[in-house]
Amino acid sequence: MREWWTAAEIAKRALPGLPMSKRGIHKLAQREGWLAARAPDGSLLTRTARGGASGIEYHVTLLPEAARIVLAGDAIRPQRPAAAPATDATLLRDARAAILGLHRHYAATAGLSPRAAEDGFAHAYNSGYIAADEWVRAAIKRVSARTLRRWRTDTDGSRLAGRQGRIATPSILEAANDGAVADLIGGALARQPHLTAAHVRALVRATFGDLFEITSDAGEVISVGLPQERAFRRFISAWKWRNQLALTRMTNPDRFKSAYRVSGLARQTVERLNQVWEVDASPADMLCTDGRYQIYALIDIWSRRMIISVSRTPTAEAVLLLVRKAILAWGVPETVKTDNGADFKAHAVRRAFAALGVTHEMCDPFSPEQKGIVERAIGTLQRDLMPLLPGFVGHSVADRKAIEQRKAFAQRLGEKADQAFAVELNSSELQDYADRWADAQYGQAPHSALPQRMSPFARAASHAGRIKRVDDVRALDMLLAPVPGQHGIRTVGKQGIKIDGAFFISSTIMPGEKVLVRHDPSDMGRVYCFQADGARFLAEAICPERLGIERAAAVAAARAEQARVLKEQVEPIRRAAKRIKPRDMIEAVLRQAEKDAGTVLAFPARSDAHTTPALEAAADAATPRAERPREKKLTGKAADTYAQLVAEAEAGTLGRSTDVPASADDEKRRHFEAEFTERAPAHTARAKAARVVDLPETPKHRFRRAYQMEQALAEGVDVPADELVWLGGYRTMPEYAAHKAMLADFGVEWLFG
């Protein structure tokens, strides 16, 4: 195989995945960097043309794999197909089948998957490199990757001959601009399937103009004009037919899930009666005299039996009534499957299923196919029963309009809905008809999903296993009884249990206790109280007003019963309390704490002695006279302070502060002097007692003492030396300065007030 090719030679060969013009090859080489590409050994993969050719030659390794396979000249010569059939339809079908056989052989030879080999095979076939029989090429001159893909999806071969057996001619829109026009149309239809041919033609014209480029059989690029609207209409119809599944998947996912998506059979996992029930609701396709009602349907998967309940609105109470009806008729199920609607996931419904020991399985959001059996059963009910009833309004808006149009406009003018649809039934009559239909019509008819097309009734009768039943209907009613708001939980108050503005009294339930309340279905003046988790029945509570009982008498009776119950509870506690002495608790606690701490000793911490002049003075004052040294000289700051005090005393200026108002009352000063004179000897006497120490003073008392000393010294009163030492130390402390400032602000009255 040649290794070097010029752009003209590559374009002339019309190789798969490559442009079919010299200019296109040059653009591709520039875009993909062929000129700078190098081999593993570092040599360039381009060179100047040789052998008299002009331009640049490209190494074959730069070409796509499919193009290299064609250039390698792989022999593709499969077995000859049988002789051509006589008719045009079968001729076209067999020609397409032969081409598909060539395509499979080509993919196997190239080592590619059928999808990956589509482009290469299409270019090779169109260029004549595929050895096909003459009658095959006469029937199909050209193919494309898209065409091969479409043929391969027609695995049964019934559509290989084209629609209605006609030979399909290649479409200009399919091949225009190398498939770009078809891609644009497909994307537009996927975005908006309701586009008309005129819309699509205008969009294509705005994007590609009035001329298209199409590659001829000879490999030449020719220009064709924009087709007319009719051609677009045919192309759109064919495109929607070919891409029906994909288009439905994109534009209508719900229809795709229900009609096309592969699914299994729910009955394959159900082995016995009452193993799985499915429940769903839908508005009835009819009107009653008091409005439109909801139809609740419950179906047993194993037997396909169905029970129907009519409800004004979708509520939890309606679900519980349907379940009660089914349990009484069939027994207790193992699993109930519902959607995640508010009526099915209500707290009352979940609590009831839990109390009955039933597994409640909810489908994923927006996944009706997970309970498809009951969905189809409701559809059967709507189609089979509702059209027979007066008041039928149709299954859709179109049906409703068709029913309305049965009467002339003049007759309909001014009519109400009940007149237009001949409404006659009430909800009770609808329930009766639904029950009769489910038992006699649906329950006795052969069912295609059951073995040997048995009826649901016969299928249920054939079950040989045991079923679970609730013998006490009253107990079942109690479990399924409605509960008030807040999920039925109430806290008992002093006046009773408040429900909907009324107070219900119970003599055995104490205030402060949380209870689960259930209404009595047959008596609105009576409720039943359970533990908050519903596990144990506590008592019955009544509303006196609703039962016609005088509330005062009911309260008195409840109070007496409460006192009796409390007395029974209090007496043992009181006797136990009397056995405990007042100090028993603290002694027991401390003994245990000391016992626990007795085995643990702390290491002694390092410490330094701390002292201040004030501490030294205080220690000296606290030392009895007999133990003091006879002579003790002051040192340091204390000596300086003492000398200053003595000097002030000799000069007659001690204690005369300018901060104290000059207009101080002389009478009060004499009172201070007399008080201190009396206090000083007493203090001295106490100090001499050697065993008595003054009680701690408050900061204000200490400052008052210092102030009195200063006043006494100023008046010439003799003050003991130890008091002078204390005064000297105290005057150096922040406490003295702070109180001195307060004395200046508030006066002597504050100090002695």
Summary of the structure (lengths in Angstrom):
residues: 753
radius of gyration: 53.6
end to end distance: 124.7
largest distance: 154.6
contacts: 2049
relative contact order: 0.04
helix: 51%
strand: 12%
